[in-house]
Amino acid sequence: MSGCGCGGDGGTGPFSKGRELVEFVCNAHGGTIRDQRIPSGALDAICQGCGAQFTLPTYVGSCSGCGGVHAVAPMNPTVENIQFGGKDFLLES
C-alpha cells in the first residue's frame, strides 16, 4: 500500500488505534477503501459505543443501534482489530 501514509509522520496509519485508525481508513487512497467489502467476509462485531451487535461488511461502517462509526484496516481485517471512532465521530457523506 505505497503512498497510503504507512509509516508517515504523525503516527497515523494502518496500525493506529481508535479514532486515528477510523480517520485513516476513511481517507486512505482518496476515500476509496472505506466502502470496499472485506474480501474475507463481513465481520460480526460488538459496538464499542453502545454494546449492540452489528455487522461490518466494509472497512468502515456504523452500528445500527447508535450509529457509532467503526473501522478495520485492510491489511488485517479481523474482529479483534476493529476500532471505534468515538461517540462524536460522524461519517462525511
Secondary structure as a PSIPRED ss2 file (coil, helix, strand):
# PSIPRED VFORMAT (PSIPRED V4.0)

   1 M C   1.000  0.000  0.000
   2 S C   1.000  0.000  0.000
   3 G C   1.000  0.000  0.000
   4 C C   1.000  0.000  0.000
   5 G C   1.000  0.000  0.000
   6 C C   1.000  0.000  0.000
   7 G C   1.000  0.000  0.000
   8 G C   1.000  0.000  0.000
   9 D C   1.000  0.000  0.000
  10 G C   1.000  0.000  0.000
  11 G C   1.000  0.000  0.000
  12 T C   1.000  0.000  0.000
  13 G C   1.000  0.000  0.000
  14 P C   1.000  0.000  0.000
  15 F C   1.000  0.000  0.000
  16 S C   1.000  0.000  0.000
  17 K C   1.000  0.000  0.000
  18 G H   0.000  1.000  0.000
  19 R H   0.000  1.000  0.000
  20 E H   0.000  1.000  0.000
  21 L H   0.000  1.000  0.000
  22 V H   0.000  1.000  0.000
  23 E H   0.000  1.000  0.000
  24 F H   0.000  1.000  0.000
  25 V H   0.000  1.000  0.000
  26 C H   0.000  1.000  0.000
  27 N H   0.000  1.000  0.000
  28 A H   0.000  1.000  0.000
  29 H H   0.000  1.000  0.000
  30 G H   0.000  1.000  0.000
  31 G H   0.000  1.000  0.000
  32 T C   1.000  0.000  0.000
  33 I C   1.000  0.000  0.000
  34 R C   1.000  0.000  0.000
  35 D C   1.000  0.000  0.000
  36 Q C   1.000  0.000  0.000
  37 R E   0.000  0.000  1.000
  38 I C   1.000  0.000  0.000
  39 P C   1.000  0.000  0.000
  40 S C   1.000  0.000  0.000
  41 G C   1.000  0.000  0.000
  42 A C   1.000  0.000  0.000
  43 L E   0.000  0.000  1.000
  44 D E   0.000  0.000  1.000
  45 A E   0.000  0.000  1.000
  46 I E   0.000  0.000  1.000
  47 C C   1.000  0.000  0.000
  48 Q C   1.000  0.000  0.000
  49 G C   1.000  0.000  0.000
  50 C C   1.000  0.000  0.000
  51 G C   1.000  0.000  0.000
  52 A C   1.000  0.000  0.000
  53 Q E   0.000  0.000  1.000
  54 F E   0.000  0.000  1.000
  55 T E   0.000  0.000  1.000
  56 L E   0.000  0.000  1.000
  57 P C   1.000  0.000  0.000
  58 T E   0.000  0.000  1.000
  59 Y C   1.000  0.000  0.000
  60 V E   0.000  0.000  1.000
  61 G E   0.000  0.000  1.000
  62 S E   0.000  0.000  1.000
  63 C C   1.000  0.000  0.000
  64 S C   1.000  0.000  0.000
  65 G C   1.000  0.000  0.000
  66 C C   1.000  0.000  0.000
  67 G C   1.000  0.000  0.000
  68 G C   1.000  0.000  0.000
  69 V E   0.000  0.000  1.000
  70 H E   0.000  0.000  1.000
  71 A E   0.000  0.000  1.000
  72 V C   1.000  0.000  0.000
  73 A C   1.000  0.000  0.000
  74 P C   1.000  0.000  0.000
  75 M C   1.000  0.000  0.000
  76 N C   1.000  0.000  0.000
  77 P C   1.000  0.000  0.000
  78 T C   1.000  0.000  0.000
  79 V H   0.000  1.000  0.000
  80 E H   0.000  1.000  0.000
  81 N H   0.000  1.000  0.000
  82 I C   1.000  0.000  0.000
  83 Q E   0.000  0.000  1.000
  84 F E   0.000  0.000  1.000
  85 G C   1.000  0.000  0.000
  86 G C   1.000  0.000  0.000
  87 K C   1.000  0.000  0.000
  88 D C   1.000  0.000  0.000
  89 F C   1.000  0.000  0.000
  90 L C   1.000  0.000  0.000
  91 L C   1.000  0.000  0.000
  92 E C   1.000  0.000  0.000
  93 S C   1.000  0.000  0.000
